Amino acid sequence: MFRRLFAGLALLAALPALPAADPPRPRQGDLKVEDAAPDFTIKDIEGKVATKLSDLKGKPVVLIFGSCT
């Protein structure tokens, strides 16, 4: 599961902008230290299994934004 989640999170930066129908996303500078991360859903690298951040509440989660190379 963690392998799929890591692969999906690594692809998060490569995804296009969310469609207008999604709730507004925080703008740069809106989050402060200790604020909760905005909820989002991401699919695994094969596009089959969707994981929602809020479903992982209480479990250790590492969010990596940027290049993994």
VENLINSUL-V428276 format. One record per pair of residues at least 12 apart in sequence whose ideal C-beta (glycine too) atoms are under 10 Angstrom apart, sorted by the first residue. I is the first residue (numbers start at 1). J is the second residue. D is the distance in whole Angstrom. If there is no record, write none. Layout:
I_J_D, I_J_D
//
This chain:
1_44_9, 1_49_9, 1_51_8, 1_56_10, 1_59_10, 2_59_10, 2_60_9, 2_61_9, 2_62_9, 3_44_9, 3_45_9, 4_42_10, 4_43_9, 4_44_4, 4_45_7, 4_46_8, 4_48_9, 4_49_6, 4_51_8, 5_42_8, 5_44_8, 5_49_9, 5_51_6, 5_53_10, 5_56_8, 5_61_8, 5_62_9, 6_44_10, 6_45_10, 6_62_8, 6_64_8, 6_68_9, 7_42_10, 7_44_6, 7_45_4, 7_46_9, 7_68_9, 8_41_10, 8_42_4, 8_43_6, 8_44_5, 8_45_6, 8_46_10, 8_47_9, 8_49_8, 8_50_9, 8_51_7, 9_40_10, 9_42_7, 9_51_9, 9_53_10, 9_61_9, 9_62_8, 9_63_6, 9_64_6, 9_65_8, 9_68_9, 10_42_10, 10_45_8, 10_64_7, 10_65_9, 10_66_9, 10_67_9, 10_68_5, 10_69_10, 11_42_8, 11_43_9, 11_44_9, 11_45_7, 11_47_10, 11_68_10, 12_40_8, 12_42_6, 12_63_8, 12_64_9, 12_65_7, 12_66_10, 13_64_9, 13_65_6, 13_66_6, 13_67_8, 13_68_9, 15_40_10, 15_42_8, 15_43_10, 18_40_9, 22_40_9, 22_41_10, 23_38_9, 23_39_9, 24_38_10, 25_38_7, 25_40_9, 26_38_6, 36_53_10, 36_54_9, 36_57_9, 37_53_6, 37_54_9, 37_61_8, 37_63_7, 38_53_8, 38_54_10, 39_52_7, 39_53_5, 39_54_5, 39_55_9, 39_57_10, 40_52_7, 40_53_5, 40_54_9, 40_63_10, 41_53_8, 41_54_9, 41_55_9
//
